[in-house]
């Protein structure tokens, strides 16, 4: 009975296999449509991810990295699917040609013996060519969707590692905590490298018998975390085929070549200074010139033209850099929360003293953030800009807003010069000094 069931299953699969090209084309067309939509969505969400990267420590870095990996991977999927369409179209064209012309008639071509022997040996029969195209199409199609699940696994791994690292950082403190955290970090990096090496080399690590006892638990744990059971049968079925192994081994060179080609550009303006400098109008500094979807990088004003006596200056808060300086500048001010992920459900166990500290925190934090900056208009120090917390309507960037009275300035060009507190780069120095942050012009009408 069991043999009959297996025979039926094999017959059913063999039948589907013969007509699989139709399903491949349908799925490919639908997938290309989804990937194009995904690339548009990624471009739209890029500013949100960049803000997250600035505000949530190591978790934001992992999310941002995963976002970049996802974007690049979707590009590779699109290239693979387009390649599959081209190959499958070539295969269909070859079948159509075979129905008209049959096999290749080398004798009728009347070639010289040297060319006749070479082409018979290298080209072979036309039926063999069609079969090779069929195999290549199926390999490319299967490889593309294995890649989809591998991307999914990478993103899951990134979030799990971020959660582990952020949680560990929250609960580990002191010298012992730093040691444990460092050991955990090294263990994750090494185990990830070994697991990735095994995957890229098509199981080279699993073939090392002496290392198998150590690697087996790592393999099981990472397999569980990355949900690799979803694509593991396809992966091993792919690499047990000679053509599939070649495709898998070419993965890294393929990625390098595509990324290199995508990064190429033509430089035709040799005398144009491409780096940000004091002689350039930087669009990100003006709200009415900033490209849609772009973030405020450092500071901005509504327009390069000031029509009335007040100028709105927004300075963006950059947690990744600013928090380190603020801890040194204002050691007595402790934020009520730490950067990271947290649930909307929480239990409040704060005491009376802690509640009072939280009440005073907005005033203290505003004073600390304001003390980071030194504002000049032209060469004159602007006294007491009167900063307030502000969320910029561009992409909800957080920072400080100052309403500057510039009615005393004459008509014409002027310059905003912002300096910011930073670490002294002198070797062995821990001092904080004012450094140039950003400068840009405006014109008073």
Buried (B, 14 or more C-beta within 10 A) or exposed (E): EEEEEEEEEEEEEEEEEEEBBEEBBEBBEEBBEEBEEBBEEBEEBBBEBBBBBBBBBBBBBBBBBBBEBBBBBBBBBBBBBEBBBEBBEBBBEBBEEBEEEEEBEBEEEEBEEEEBEEBEEEEEEBEEBBEBBBBBBBBBBBBBBBBBBBBBBBBBBBBBBBBEBBEBBEEBEEEEEEEBBEEBBEEBEEBBEBBBEBBEEBEEBBEEEEEEEEBEEBBEEBBEBBBBEEBEEBBEEBBEBEBBEEBBBEBEEBEEEBEEEEEEEEEEEEEEEEEBEEEEEBBBBBBEEBEEEBBBBBBBBBBBEBEEEEBBBBBBBBBBEBBEBBEEBBEEBEEEEEBBBEEEEEEEEEEEEEEEBBEEBEEBBBEBBBBBBBBBBEEEEBEEBEBEEBEBEBBEBBBBBBEBEBEEBEEEEBEBBBBBBBBEEEEEEEEBEEEEBBBBBBEBE
